[in-house]
């Protein structure tokens, strides 16, 4: 089965990166030992969400997307929606 997903990276104001998959955000968790794979966990993990994504070493494709989110996607403020004085 092939499932199409929308994914991209965003940079937060503090400089950290987030992976966005189907409007849900993920933070980089760790690199797997003895593998090129990189694991990203749902940003709502502290609220009990256990979804994670595994990307290949180049971080240009999702190898695995596991679980179902127990929450709605966060509201992501796009730069075009920002107040003029916040850029």
PDB file with SEQRES, HELIX, SHEET and CRYST1 records, atoms N, CA, C and O in Angstrom:
SEQRES   1 A   87  UNK UNK UNK UNK UNK UNK UNK UNK UNK UNK UNK UNK UNK          
SEQRES   2 A   87  UNK UNK UNK UNK UNK UNK UNK UNK UNK UNK UNK UNK UNK          
SEQRES   3 A   87  UNK UNK UNK UNK UNK UNK UNK UNK UNK UNK UNK UNK UNK          
SEQRES   4 A   87  UNK UNK UNK UNK UNK UNK UNK UNK UNK UNK UNK UNK UNK          
SEQRES   5 A   87  UNK UNK UNK UNK UNK UNK UNK UNK UNK UNK UNK UNK UNK          
SEQRES   6 A   87  UNK UNK UNK UNK UNK UNK UNK UNK UNK UNK UNK UNK UNK          
SEQRES   7 A   87  UNK UNK UNK UNK UNK UNK UNK UNK UNK                          
HELIX    1 AA1 UNK A   45  UNK A   47  5                                   3    
HELIX    2 AA2 UNK A   79  UNK A   81  5                                   3    
HELIX    3 AA3 UNK A   84  UNK A   86  5                                   3    
SHEET    1 AA1 6 UNK A   7  UNK A  11  0                                        
SHEET    2 AA1 6 UNK A  17  UNK A  21 -1                                        
SHEET    3 AA1 6 UNK A  24  UNK A  31 -1                                        
SHEET    4 AA1 6 UNK A  38  UNK A  42 -1                                        
SHEET    5 AA1 6 UNK A  52  UNK A  55 -1                                        
SHEET    6 AA1 6 UNK A  62  UNK A  66 -1                                        
CRYST1    1.000    1.000    1.000  90.00  90.00  90.00 P 1           1          
ATOM      1  N   UNK A   1       0.836  -1.170   0.000  1.00  0.00           N  
ATOM      2  CA  UNK A   1       0.000   0.000   0.000  1.00  0.00           C  
ATOM      3  C   UNK A   1       0.886   1.239   0.000  1.00  0.00           C  
ATOM      4  O   UNK A   1       1.863   1.309   0.746  1.00  0.00           O  
ATOM      5  N   UNK A   2       0.552   2.198  -0.820  1.00  0.00           N  
ATOM      6  CA  UNK A   2       1.276   3.465  -0.883  1.00  0.00           C  
ATOM      7  C   UNK A   2       0.362   4.564  -0.356  1.00  0.00           C  
ATOM      8  O   UNK A   2      -0.778   4.711  -0.797  1.00  0.00           O  
ATOM      9  N   UNK A   3       0.883   5.329   0.591  1.00  0.00           N  
ATOM     10  CA  UNK A   3       0.131   6.447   1.149  1.00  0.00           C  
ATOM     11  C   UNK A   3       0.888   7.721   0.825  1.00  0.00           C  
ATOM     12  O   UNK A   3       2.070   7.845   1.145  1.00  0.00           O  
ATOM     13  N   UNK A   4       0.221   8.655   0.200  1.00  0.00           N  
ATOM     14  CA  UNK A   4       0.855   9.921  -0.135  1.00  0.00           C  
ATOM     15  C   UNK A   4       0.782  10.861   1.056  1.00  0.00           C  
ATOM     16  O   UNK A   4      -0.266  11.006   1.686  1.00  0.00           O  
ATOM     17  N   UNK A   5       1.901  11.495   1.356  1.00  0.00           N  
ATOM     18  CA  UNK A   5       1.937  12.448   2.458  1.00  0.00           C  
ATOM     19  C   UNK A   5       2.553  13.747   1.976  1.00  0.00           C  
ATOM     20  O   UNK A   5       3.334  13.775   1.025  1.00  0.00           O  
ATOM     21  N   UNK A   6       2.189  14.805   2.647  1.00  0.00           N  
ATOM     22  CA  UNK A   6       2.784  16.106   2.398  1.00  0.00           C  
ATOM     23  C   UNK A   6       3.794  16.349   3.501  1.00  0.00           C  
ATOM     24  O   UNK A   6       3.443  16.296   4.679  1.00  0.00           O  
ATOM     25  N   UNK A   7       5.038  16.615   3.144  1.00  0.00           N  
ATOM     26  CA  UNK A   7       6.072  16.797   4.167  1.00  0.00           C  
ATOM     27  C   UNK A   7       7.021  17.921   3.762  1.00  0.00           C  
ATOM     28  O   UNK A   7       7.313  18.115   2.582  1.00  0.00           O  
ATOM     29  N   UNK A   8       7.500  18.664   4.775  1.00  0.00           N  
ATOM     30  CA  UNK A   8       8.494  19.705   4.551  1.00  0.00           C  
ATOM     31  C   UNK A   8       9.163  20.024   5.887  1.00  0.00           C  
ATOM     32  O   UNK A   8       8.710  19.573   6.939  1.00  0.00           O  
ATOM     33  N   UNK A   9      10.226  20.791   5.838  1.00  0.00           N  
ATOM     34  CA  UNK A   9      10.904  21.250   7.044  1.00  0.00           C  
ATOM     35  C   UNK A   9      10.618  22.733   7.226  1.00  0.00           C  
ATOM     36  O   UNK A   9      10.535  23.486   6.256  1.00  0.00           O  
ATOM     37  N   UNK A  10      10.467  23.144   8.486  1.00  0.00           N  
ATOM     38  CA  UNK A  10      10.340  24.561   8.804  1.00  0.00           C  
ATOM     39  C   UNK A  10      11.374  24.894   9.876  1.00  0.00           C  
ATOM     40  O   UNK A  10      11.802  24.025  10.635  1.00  0.00           O  
ATOM     41  N   UNK A  11      11.763  26.152   9.923  1.00  0.00           N  
ATOM     42  CA  UNK A  11      12.687  26.622  10.949  1.00  0.00           C  
ATOM     43  C   UNK A  11      11.931  27.571  11.869  1.00  0.00           C  
ATOM     44  O   UNK A  11      11.297  28.524  11.415  1.00  0.00           O  
ATOM     45  N   UNK A  12      12.007  27.295  13.165  1.00  0.00           N  
ATOM     46  CA  UNK A  12      11.332  28.131  14.149  1.00  0.00           C  
ATOM     47  C   UNK A  12      12.147  29.387  14.423  1.00  0.00           C  
ATOM     48  O   UNK A  12      13.308  29.480  14.026  1.00  0.00           O  
ATOM     49  N   UNK A  13      11.545  30.335  15.092  1.00  0.00           N  
ATOM     50  CA  UNK A  13      12.244  31.592  15.401  1.00  0.00           C  
ATOM     51  C   UNK A  13      13.538  31.362  16.187  1.00  0.00           C  
ATOM     52  O   UNK A  13      14.502  32.112  16.034  1.00  0.00           O  
ATOM     53  N   UNK A  14      13.555  30.321  17.028  1.00  0.00           N  
ATOM     54  CA  UNK A  14      14.754  30.047  17.821  1.00  0.00           C  
ATOM     55  C   UNK A  14      15.824  29.294  17.029  1.00  0.00           C  
ATOM     56  O   UNK A  14      16.881  28.971  17.570  1.00  0.00           O  
ATOM     57  N   UNK A  15      15.555  29.012  15.750  1.00  0.00           N  
ATOM     58  CA  UNK A  15      16.534  28.364  14.886  1.00  0.00           C  
ATOM     59  C   UNK A  15      16.408  26.847  14.808  1.00  0.00           C  
ATOM     60  O   UNK A  15      17.073  26.220  13.982  1.00  0.00           O  
ATOM     61  N   UNK A  16      15.573  26.246  15.647  1.00  0.00           N  
ATOM     62  CA  UNK A  16      15.424  24.788  15.589  1.00  0.00           C  
ATOM     63  C   UNK A  16      14.524  24.395  14.423  1.00  0.00           C  
ATOM     64  O   UNK A  16      13.666  25.163  13.988  1.00  0.00           O  
ATOM     65  N   UNK A  17      14.742  23.185  13.930  1.00  0.00           N  
ATOM     66  CA  UNK A  17      13.969  22.694  12.794  1.00  0.00           C  
ATOM     67  C   UNK A  17      12.839  21.801  13.246  1.00  0.00           C  
ATOM     68  O   UNK A  17      12.947  21.109  14.259  1.00  0.00           O  
ATOM     69  N   UNK A  18      11.760  21.817  12.498  1.00  0.00           N  
ATOM     70  CA  UNK A  18      10.643  20.901  12.698  1.00  0.00           C  
ATOM     71  C   UNK A  18      10.317  20.273  11.348  1.00  0.00           C  
ATOM     72  O   UNK A  18      10.411  20.910  10.298  1.00  0.00           O  
ATOM     73  N   UNK A  19       9.939  19.028  11.413  1.00  0.00           N  
ATOM     74  CA  UNK A  19       9.429  18.318  10.250  1.00  0.00           C  
ATOM     75  C   UNK A  19       7.914  18.460  10.304  1.00  0.00           C  
ATOM     76  O   UNK A  19       7.312  18.260  11.359  1.00  0.00           O  
ATOM     77  N   UNK A  20       7.299  18.799   9.195  1.00  0.00           N  
ATOM     78  CA  UNK A  20       5.848  18.912   9.126  1.00  0.00           C  
ATOM     79  C   UNK A  20       5.357  17.843   8.154  1.00  0.00           C  
ATOM     80  O   UNK A  20       5.725  17.841   6.979  1.00  0.00           O  
ATOM     81  N   UNK A  21       4.518  16.930   8.661  1.00  0.00           N  
ATOM     82  CA  UNK A  21       3.952  15.862   7.844  1.00  0.00           C  
ATOM     83  C   UNK A  21       2.436  15.931   7.990  1.00  0.00           C  
ATOM     84  O   UNK A  21       1.899  15.764   9.085  1.00  0.00           O  
ATOM     85  N   UNK A  22       1.760  16.174   6.887  1.00  0.00           N  
ATOM     86  CA  UNK A  22       0.297  16.276   6.890  1.00  0.00           C  
ATOM     87  C   UNK A  22      -0.202  17.216   7.987  1.00  0.00           C  
ATOM     88  O   UNK A  22      -1.165  16.904   8.687  1.00  0.00           O  
ATOM     89  N   UNK A  23       0.454  18.360   8.133  1.00  0.00           N  
ATOM     90  CA  UNK A  23       0.105  19.439   9.060  1.00  0.00           C  
ATOM     91  C   UNK A  23       0.481  19.165  10.521  1.00  0.00           C  
ATOM     92  O   UNK A  23       0.258  20.029  11.369  1.00  0.00           O  
ATOM     93  N   UNK A  24       1.044  17.998  10.844  1.00  0.00           N  
ATOM     94  CA  UNK A  24       1.512  17.693  12.192  1.00  0.00           C  
ATOM     95  C   UNK A  24       3.008  17.953  12.265  1.00  0.00           C  
ATOM     96  O   UNK A  24       3.734  17.679  11.309  1.00  0.00           O  
ATOM     97  N   UNK A  25       3.474  18.480  13.394  1.00  0.00           N  
ATOM     98  CA  UNK A  25       4.893  18.804  13.541  1.00  0.00           C  
ATOM     99  C   UNK A  25       5.627  17.733  14.334  1.00  0.00           C  
ATOM    100  O   UNK A  25       5.074  17.101  15.234  1.00  0.00           O  
ATOM    101  N   UNK A  26       6.901  17.551  13.968  1.00  0.00           N  
ATOM    102  CA  UNK A  26       7.770  16.561  14.610  1.00  0.00           C  
ATOM    103  C   UNK A  26       9.099  17.223  14.950  1.00  0.00           C  
ATOM    104  O   UNK A  26       9.576  18.084  14.211  1.00  0.00           O  
ATOM    105  N   UNK A  27       9.697  16.819  16.073  1.00  0.00           N  
ATOM    106  CA  UNK A  27      11.044  17.285  16.412  1.00  0.00           C  
ATOM    107  C   UNK A  27      12.005  16.109  16.284  1.00  0.00           C  
ATOM    108  O   UNK A  27      11.618  14.952  16.451  1.00  0.00           O  
ATOM    109  N   UNK A  28      13.253  16.420  15.987  1.00  0.00           N  
ATOM    110  CA  UNK A  28      14.241  15.370  15.792  1.00  0.00           C  
ATOM    111  C   UNK A  28      14.545  14.716  17.126  1.00  0.00           C  
ATOM    112  O   UNK A  28      14.892  15.385  18.099  1.00  0.00           O  
ATOM    113  N   UNK A  29      14.412  13.409  17.157  1.00  0.00           N  
ATOM    114  CA  UNK A  29      14.590  12.665  18.398  1.00  0.00           C  
ATOM    115  C   UNK A  29      16.026  12.176  18.533  1.00  0.00           C  
ATOM    116  O   UNK A  29      16.728  12.566  19.466  1.00  0.00           O  
ATOM    117  N   UNK A  30      16.461  11.340  17.628  1.00  0.00           N  
ATOM    118  CA  UNK A  30      17.826  10.834  17.660  1.00  0.00           C  
ATOM    119  C   UNK A  30      18.143  10.121  16.359  1.00  0.00           C  
ATOM    120  O   UNK A  30      17.251   9.807  15.572  1.00  0.00           O  
ATOM    121  N   UNK A  31      19.430   9.868  16.144  1.00  0.00           N  
ATOM    122  CA  UNK A  31      19.865   9.083  14.997  1.00  0.00           C  
ATOM    123  C   UNK A  31      20.015   7.644  15.463  1.00  0.00           C  
ATOM    124  O   UNK A  31      20.556   7.387  16.539  1.00  0.00           O  
ATOM    125  N   UNK A  32      19.545   6.722  14.666  1.00  0.00           N  
ATOM    126  CA  UNK A  32      19.629   5.315  15.043  1.00  0.00           C  
ATOM    127  C   UNK A  32      21.060   4.821  14.887  1.00  0.00           C  
ATOM    128  O   UNK A  32      21.716   5.108  13.886  1.00  0.00           O  
ATOM    129  N   UNK A  33      21.541   4.080  15.874  1.00  0.00           N  
ATOM    130  CA  UNK A  33      22.891   3.510  15.801  1.00  0.00           C  
ATOM    131  C   UNK A  33      22.934   2.486  14.673  1.00  0.00           C  
ATOM    132  O   UNK A  33      21.956   1.785  14.413  1.00  0.00           O  
ATOM    133  N   UNK A  34      24.073   2.415  14.016  1.00  0.00           N  
ATOM    134  CA  UNK A  34      24.311   1.438  12.944  1.00  0.00           C  
ATOM    135  C   UNK A  34      23.333   1.592  11.785  1.00  0.00           C  
ATOM    136  O   UNK A  34      23.031   0.618  11.096  1.00  0.00           O  
ATOM    137  N   UNK A  35      22.843   2.793  11.569  1.00  0.00           N  
ATOM    138  CA  UNK A  35      21.886   3.018  10.493  1.00  0.00           C  
ATOM    139  C   UNK A  35      21.945   4.481  10.052  1.00  0.00           C  
ATOM    140  O   UNK A  35      22.365   5.357  10.808  1.00  0.00           O  
ATOM    141  N   UNK A  36      21.518   4.721   8.823  1.00  0.00           N  
ATOM    142  CA  UNK A  36      21.425   6.089   8.335  1.00  0.00           C  
ATOM    143  C   UNK A  36      20.117   6.742   8.758  1.00  0.00           C  
ATOM    144  O   UNK A  36      19.964   7.957   8.634  1.00  0.00           O  
ATOM    145  N   UNK A  37      19.172   5.951   9.257  1.00  0.00           N  
ATOM    146  CA  UNK A  37      17.832   6.447   9.554  1.00  0.00           C  
ATOM    147  C   UNK A  37      17.856   7.498  10.665  1.00  0.00           C  
ATOM    148  O   UNK A  37      18.654   7.424  11.599  1.00  0.00           O  
ATOM    149  N   UNK A  38      16.966   8.471  10.536  1.00  0.00           N  
ATOM    150  CA  UNK A  38      16.820   9.532  11.540  1.00  0.00           C  
ATOM    151  C   UNK A  38      15.387   9.534  12.035  1.00  0.00           C  
ATOM    152  O   UNK A  38      14.442   9.563  11.246  1.00  0.00           O  
ATOM    153  N   UNK A  39      15.238   9.502  13.339  1.00  0.00           N  
ATOM    154  CA  UNK A  39      13.911   9.406  13.953  1.00  0.00           C  
ATOM    155  C   UNK A  39      13.418  10.776  14.399  1.00  0.00           C  
ATOM    156  O   UNK A  39      14.153  11.552  15.009  1.00  0.00           O  
ATOM    157  N   UNK A  40      12.162  11.053  14.083  1.00  0.00           N  
ATOM    158  CA  UNK A  40      11.496  12.298  14.471  1.00  0.00           C  
ATOM    159  C   UNK A  40      10.237  11.922  15.236  1.00  0.00           C  
ATOM    160  O   UNK A  40       9.482  11.057  14.793  1.00  0.00           O  
ATOM    161  N   UNK A  41       9.998  12.563  16.388  1.00  0.00           N  
ATOM    162  CA  UNK A  41       8.815  12.294  17.207  1.00  0.00           C  
ATOM    163  C   UNK A  41       7.822  13.442  17.104  1.00  0.00           C  
ATOM    164  O   UNK A  41       8.197  14.591  16.871  1.00  0.00           O  
ATOM    165  N   UNK A  42       6.555  13.107  17.281  1.00  0.00           N  
ATOM    166  CA  UNK A  42       5.519  14.137  17.260  1.00  0.00           C  
ATOM    167  C   UNK A  42       5.832  15.186  18.315  1.00  0.00           C  
ATOM    168  O   UNK A  42       6.233  14.853  19.430  1.00  0.00           O  
ATOM    169  N   UNK A  43       5.651  16.435  17.967  1.00  0.00           N  
ATOM    170  CA  UNK A  43       5.938  17.529  18.888  1.00  0.00           C  
ATOM    171  C   UNK A  43       5.004  17.544  20.097  1.00  0.00           C  
ATOM    172  O   UNK A  43       5.279  18.232  21.080  1.00  0.00           O  
ATOM    173  N   UNK A  44       3.913  16.800  20.036  1.00  0.00           N  
ATOM    174  CA  UNK A  44       2.988  16.701  21.171  1.00  0.00           C  
ATOM    175  C   UNK A  44       3.260  15.450  22.010  1.00  0.00           C  
ATOM    176  O   UNK A  44       2.371  14.952  22.701  1.00  0.00           O  
ATOM    177  N   UNK A  45       4.483  14.953  21.944  1.00  0.00           N  
ATOM    178  CA  UNK A  45       4.839  13.740  22.684  1.00  0.00           C  
ATOM    179  C   UNK A  45       4.599  13.893  24.181  1.00  0.00           C  
ATOM    180  O   UNK A  45       4.148  12.949  24.829  1.00  0.00           O  
ATOM    181  N   UNK A  46       4.890  15.060  24.740  1.00  0.00           N  
ATOM    182  CA  UNK A  46       4.684  15.272  26.169  1.00  0.00           C  
ATOM    183  C   UNK A  46       3.207  15.264  26.555  1.00  0.00           C  
ATOM    184  O   UNK A  46       2.863  15.153  27.732  1.00  0.00           O  
ATOM    185  N   UNK A  47       2.339  15.384  25.549  1.00  0.00           N  
ATOM    186  CA  UNK A  47       0.896  15.296  25.793  1.00  0.00           C  
ATOM    187  C   UNK A  47       0.390  13.884  25.536  1.00  0.00           C  
ATOM    188  O   UNK A  47      -0.818  13.646  25.542  1.00  0.00           O  
ATOM    189  N   UNK A  48       1.307  12.946  25.309  1.00  0.00           N  
ATOM    190  CA  UNK A  48       0.935  11.544  25.152  1.00  0.00           C  
ATOM    191  C   UNK A  48       0.886  11.012  23.738  1.00  0.00           C  
ATOM    192  O   UNK A  48       0.583   9.835  23.544  1.00  0.00           O  
ATOM    193  N   UNK A  49       1.170  11.827  22.750  1.00  0.00           N  
ATOM    194  CA  UNK A  49       1.145  11.358  21.358  1.00  0.00           C  
ATOM    195  C   UNK A  49       2.402  10.539  21.083  1.00  0.00           C  
ATOM    196  O   UNK A  49       3.512  10.980  21.382  1.00  0.00           O  
ATOM    197  N   UNK A  50       2.230   9.357  20.518  1.00  0.00           N  
ATOM    198  CA  UNK A  50       3.356   8.448  20.313  1.00  0.00           C  
ATOM    199  C   UNK A  50       3.750   8.268  18.848  1.00  0.00           C  
ATOM    200  O   UNK A  50       4.506   7.355  18.515  1.00  0.00           O  
ATOM    201  N   UNK A  51       3.247   9.124  17.984  1.00  0.00           N  
ATOM    202  CA  UNK A  51       3.549   9.011  16.552  1.00  0.00           C  
ATOM    203  C   UNK A  51       5.006   9.392  16.304  1.00  0.00           C  
ATOM    204  O   UNK A  51       5.526  10.327  16.912  1.00  0.00           O  
ATOM    205  N   UNK A  52       5.654   8.657  15.407  1.00  0.00           N  
ATOM    206  CA  UNK A  52       7.011   9.001  15.015  1.00  0.00           C  
ATOM    207  C   UNK A  52       7.197   8.754  13.528  1.00  0.00           C  
ATOM    208  O   UNK A  52       6.455   7.998  12.901  1.00  0.00           O  
ATOM    209  N   UNK A  53       8.207   9.413  12.989  1.00  0.00           N  
ATOM    210  CA  UNK A  53       8.567   9.236  11.581  1.00  0.00           C  
ATOM    211  C   UNK A  53      10.046   8.880  11.518  1.00  0.00           C  
ATOM    212  O   UNK A  53      10.847   9.392  12.301  1.00  0.00           O  
ATOM    213  N   UNK A  54      10.402   8.015  10.598  1.00  0.00           N  
ATOM    214  CA  UNK A  54      11.802   7.690  10.366  1.00  0.00           C  
ATOM    215  C   UNK A  54      12.132   8.110   8.943  1.00  0.00           C  
ATOM    216  O   UNK A  54      11.483   7.689   7.986  1.00  0.00           O  
ATOM    217  N   UNK A  55      13.156   8.952   8.826  1.00  0.00           N  
ATOM    218  CA  UNK A  55      13.605   9.428   7.526  1.00  0.00           C  
ATOM    219  C   UNK A  55      14.918   8.760   7.164  1.00  0.00           C  
ATOM    220  O   UNK A  55      15.662   8.321   8.040  1.00  0.00           O  
ATOM    221  N   UNK A  56      15.201   8.684   5.873  1.00  0.00           N  
ATOM    222  CA  UNK A  56      16.485   8.127   5.450  1.00  0.00           C  
ATOM    223  C   UNK A  56      17.605   9.102   5.827  1.00  0.00           C  
ATOM    224  O   UNK A  56      17.334  10.219   6.266  1.00  0.00           O  
ATOM    225  N   UNK A  57      18.839   8.685   5.660  1.00  0.00           N  
ATOM    226  CA  UNK A  57      19.988   9.489   6.063  1.00  0.00           C  
ATOM    227  C   UNK A  57      20.067  10.850   5.404  1.00  0.00           C  
ATOM    228  O   UNK A  57      20.558  11.800   6.013  1.00  0.00           O  
ATOM    229  N   UNK A  58      19.595  10.965   4.176  1.00  0.00           N  
ATOM    230  CA  UNK A  58      19.598  12.250   3.478  1.00  0.00           C  
ATOM    231  C   UNK A  58      18.425  13.127   3.893  1.00  0.00           C  
ATOM    232  O   UNK A  58      18.353  14.297   3.518  1.00  0.00           O  
ATOM    233  N   UNK A  59      17.512  12.562   4.665  1.00  0.00           N  
ATOM    234  CA  UNK A  59      16.291  13.234   5.086  1.00  0.00           C  
ATOM    235  C   UNK A  59      15.476  13.753   3.908  1.00  0.00           C  
ATOM    236  O   UNK A  59      14.854  14.813   3.985  1.00  0.00           O  
ATOM    237  N   UNK A  60      15.488  12.987   2.812  1.00  0.00           N  
ATOM    238  CA  UNK A  60      14.690  13.401   1.657  1.00  0.00           C  
ATOM    239  C   UNK A  60      13.527  12.450   1.384  1.00  0.00           C  
ATOM    240  O   UNK A  60      12.779  12.646   0.427  1.00  0.00           O  
ATOM    241  N   UNK A  61      13.371  11.421   2.220  1.00  0.00           N  
ATOM    242  CA  UNK A  61      12.191  10.563   2.093  1.00  0.00           C  
ATOM    243  C   UNK A  61      11.858   9.912   3.433  1.00  0.00           C  
ATOM    244  O   UNK A  61      12.738   9.605   4.238  1.00  0.00           O  
ATOM    245  N   UNK A  62      10.568   9.713   3.641  1.00  0.00           N  
ATOM    246  CA  UNK A  62      10.094   9.070   4.858  1.00  0.00           C  
ATOM    247  C   UNK A  62      10.136   7.565   4.651  1.00  0.00           C  
ATOM    248  O   UNK A  62       9.540   7.039   3.711  1.00  0.00           O  
ATOM    249  N   UNK A  63      10.845   6.879   5.534  1.00  0.00           N  
ATOM    250  CA  UNK A  63      10.955   5.429   5.462  1.00  0.00           C  
ATOM    251  C   UNK A  63       9.782   4.787   6.193  1.00  0.00           C  
ATOM    252  O   UNK A  63       9.240   3.774   5.750  1.00  0.00           O  
ATOM    253  N   UNK A  64       9.393   5.390   7.323  1.00  0.00           N  
ATOM    254  CA  UNK A  64       8.303   4.839   8.121  1.00  0.00           C  
ATOM    255  C   UNK A  64       7.570   5.967   8.849  1.00  0.00           C  
ATOM    256  O   UNK A  64       8.188   6.908   9.347  1.00  0.00           O  
ATOM    257  N   UNK A  65       6.256   5.855   8.901  1.00  0.00           N  
ATOM    258  CA  UNK A  65       5.419   6.773   9.668  1.00  0.00           C  
ATOM    259  C   UNK A  65       4.523   5.893  10.507  1.00  0.00           C  
ATOM    260  O   UNK A  65       3.700   5.151   9.971  1.00  0.00           O  
ATOM    261  N   UNK A  66       4.675   5.965  11.836  1.00  0.00           N  
ATOM    262  CA  UNK A  66       4.017   5.010  12.708  1.00  0.00           C  
ATOM    263  C   UNK A  66       3.041   5.670  13.671  1.00  0.00           C  
ATOM    264  O   UNK A  66       3.360   6.682  14.295  1.00  0.00           O  
ATOM    265  N   UNK A  67       1.854   5.092  13.786  1.00  0.00           N  
ATOM    266  CA  UNK A  67       0.894   5.534  14.785  1.00  0.00           C  
ATOM    267  C   UNK A  67      -0.172   6.471  14.256  1.00  0.00           C  
ATOM    268  O   UNK A  67      -0.178   6.858  13.088  1.00  0.00           O  
ATOM    269  N   UNK A  68      -1.073   6.820  15.161  1.00  0.00           N  
ATOM    270  CA  UNK A  68      -2.155   7.753  14.869  1.00  0.00           C  
ATOM    271  C   UNK A  68      -2.122   8.839  15.932  1.00  0.00           C  
ATOM    272  O   UNK A  68      -2.057   8.545  17.126  1.00  0.00           O  
ATOM    273  N   UNK A  69      -2.167  10.082  15.503  1.00  0.00           N  
ATOM    274  CA  UNK A  69      -2.125  11.202  16.446  1.00  0.00           C  
ATOM    275  C   UNK A  69      -3.375  11.196  17.328  1.00  0.00           C  
ATOM    276  O   UNK A  69      -4.466  10.857  16.869  1.00  0.00           O  
ATOM    277  N   UNK A  70      -3.204  11.574  18.597  1.00  0.00           N  
ATOM    278  CA  UNK A  70      -4.327  11.639  19.533  1.00  0.00           C  
ATOM    279  C   UNK A  70      -4.778  13.092  19.740  1.00  0.00           C  
ATOM    280  O   UNK A  70      -5.367  13.425  20.769  1.00  0.00           O  
ATOM    281  N   UNK A  71      -4.497  13.947  18.760  1.00  0.00           N  
ATOM    282  CA  UNK A  71      -4.795  15.376  18.873  1.00  0.00           C  
ATOM    283  C   UNK A  71      -4.944  15.966  17.480  1.00  0.00           C  
ATOM    284  O   UNK A  71      -4.621  15.329  16.477  1.00  0.00           O  
ATOM    285  N   UNK A  72      -5.437  17.183  17.441  1.00  0.00           N  
ATOM    286  CA  UNK A  72      -5.562  17.911  16.181  1.00  0.00           C  
ATOM    287  C   UNK A  72      -4.188  18.470  15.791  1.00  0.00           C  
ATOM    288  O   UNK A  72      -3.334  18.650  16.659  1.00  0.00           O  
ATOM    289  N   UNK A  73      -3.960  18.749  14.501  1.00  0.00           N  
ATOM    290  CA  UNK A  73      -2.690  19.375  14.104  1.00  0.00           C  
ATOM    291  C   UNK A  73      -2.569  20.764  14.731  1.00  0.00           C  
ATOM    292  O   UNK A  73      -3.572  21.453  14.917  1.00  0.00           O  
ATOM    293  N   UNK A  74      -1.344  21.174  15.056  1.00  0.00           N  
ATOM    294  CA  UNK A  74      -1.164  22.509  15.632  1.00  0.00           C  
ATOM    295  C   UNK A  74      -1.394  23.587  14.576  1.00  0.00           C  
ATOM    296  O   UNK A  74      -1.307  23.328  13.376  1.00  0.00           O  
ATOM    297  N   UNK A  75      -1.683  24.773  15.032  1.00  0.00           N  
ATOM    298  CA  UNK A  75      -1.804  25.914  14.132  1.00  0.00           C  
ATOM    299  C   UNK A  75      -0.394  26.420  13.851  1.00  0.00           C  
ATOM    300  O   UNK A  75       0.308  26.856  14.764  1.00  0.00           O  
ATOM    301  N   UNK A  76       0.010  26.363  12.611  1.00  0.00           N  
ATOM    302  CA  UNK A  76       1.342  26.826  12.230  1.00  0.00           C  
ATOM    303  C   UNK A  76       1.197  28.189  11.587  1.00  0.00           C  
ATOM    304  O   UNK A  76       0.478  28.355  10.602  1.00  0.00           O  
ATOM    305  N   UNK A  77       1.872  29.140  12.142  1.00  0.00           N  
ATOM    306  CA  UNK A  77       1.805  30.504  11.625  1.00  0.00           C  
ATOM    307  C   UNK A  77       2.820  30.668  10.504  1.00  0.00           C  
ATOM    308  O   UNK A  77       4.028  30.600  10.735  1.00  0.00           O  
ATOM    309  N   UNK A  78       2.340  30.877   9.321  1.00  0.00           N  
ATOM    310  CA  UNK A  78       3.198  31.043   8.150  1.00  0.00           C  
ATOM    311  C   UNK A  78       3.754  32.471   8.134  1.00  0.00           C  
ATOM    312  O   UNK A  78       3.096  33.386   8.627  1.00  0.00           O  
ATOM    313  N   UNK A  79       4.952  32.677   7.579  1.00  0.00           N  
ATOM    314  CA  UNK A  79       5.522  34.035   7.527  1.00  0.00           C  
ATOM    315  C   UNK A  79       4.599  35.050   6.882  1.00  0.00           C  
ATOM    316  O   UNK A  79       4.588  36.211   7.289  1.00  0.00           O  
ATOM    317  N   UNK A  80       3.827  34.646   5.891  1.00  0.00           N  
ATOM    318  CA  UNK A  80       2.930  35.593   5.223  1.00  0.00           C  
ATOM    319  C   UNK A  80       1.780  36.015   6.141  1.00  0.00           C  
ATOM    320  O   UNK A  80       1.136  37.034   5.889  1.00  0.00           O  
ATOM    321  N   UNK A  81       1.513  35.247   7.204  1.00  0.00           N  
ATOM    322  CA  UNK A  81       0.458  35.562   8.144  1.00  0.00           C  
ATOM    323  C   UNK A  81       0.980  36.346   9.345  1.00  0.00           C  
ATOM    324  O   UNK A  81       0.199  36.791  10.186  1.00  0.00           O  
ATOM    325  N   UNK A  82       2.294  36.515   9.425  1.00  0.00           N  
ATOM    326  CA  UNK A  82       2.897  37.196  10.572  1.00  0.00           C  
ATOM    327  C   UNK A  82       2.603  38.686  10.526  1.00  0.00           C  
ATOM    328  O   UNK A  82       2.349  39.254   9.464  1.00  0.00           O  
ATOM    329  N   UNK A  83       2.642  39.303  11.690  1.00  0.00           N  
ATOM    330  CA  UNK A  83       2.481  40.748  11.760  1.00  0.00           C  
ATOM    331  C   UNK A  83       3.695  41.411  11.109  1.00  0.00           C  
ATOM    332  O   UNK A  83       4.805  40.896  11.247  1.00  0.00           O  
ATOM    333  N   UNK A  84       3.529  42.513  10.418  1.00  0.00           N  
ATOM    334  CA  UNK A  84       4.657  43.170   9.732  1.00  0.00           C  
ATOM    335  C   UNK A  84       5.825  43.482  10.659  1.00  0.00           C  
ATOM    336  O   UNK A  84       6.971  43.469  10.209  1.00  0.00           O  
ATOM    337  N   UNK A  85       5.580  43.758  11.913  1.00  0.00           N  
ATOM    338  CA  UNK A  85       6.658  44.116  12.825  1.00  0.00           C  
ATOM    339  C   UNK A  85       7.391  42.936  13.429  1.00  0.00           C  
ATOM    340  O   UNK A  85       8.316  43.144  14.213  1.00  0.00           O  
ATOM    341  N   UNK A  86       7.016  41.683  13.096  1.00  0.00           N  
ATOM    342  CA  UNK A  86       7.634  40.521  13.717  1.00  0.00           C  
ATOM    343  C   UNK A  86       8.680  39.855  12.836  1.00  0.00           C  
ATOM    344  O   UNK A  86       9.237  38.835  13.241  1.00  0.00           O  
ATOM    345  N   UNK A  87       8.966  40.368  11.687  1.00  0.00           N  
ATOM    346  CA  UNK A  87       9.943  39.715  10.788  1.00  0.00           C  
ATOM    347  C   UNK A  87      11.348  40.112  11.083  1.00  0.00           C  
ATOM    348  O   UNK A  87      12.273  39.649  10.417  1.00  0.00           O  
TER     349      UNK A  87                                                      
END                                                                             
